[in-house]
Amino acid sequence: MNIVMKSKKKALSILLISIIVVFVSFRYYNDFKSYILLKNNTAKTTGIIVDYYEIGLSSFYMKYSYTVNGRVYTKTVNPDKLFDNCEDDKKCINTEIYILYSKKEPSISKPILDPDIADL
């Protein structure tokens, strides 16, 4: 009986590790696919900041919206540039920003928050 329990625990551990490996691999594949689509087939448009909030002590998230060919897309990202106090006073809401998106798959996008590189 003890051997059966040990083999069940080992099988469960292997299954759990396999699920984690598959999940991480899928995540990296999707990130890489998005990177390639943005790099090779990019267009630029404008969008607006819809929401800006903090989860925890220093994890900021920005929700933005943009339109391509009459379809509205909304995405949430961890921004590479922080807006001072926006999570409190919401002054950045409705601020116009540049968005890079894939012409092939417009739902894949990246906000450009640095004005020095907005002229891509």
Summary of the structure (lengths in Angstrom):
residues: 120
radius of gyration: 20.4
end to end distance: 66.7
largest distance: 69.0
contacts: 288
relative contact order: 0.17
helix: 38%
strand: 35%
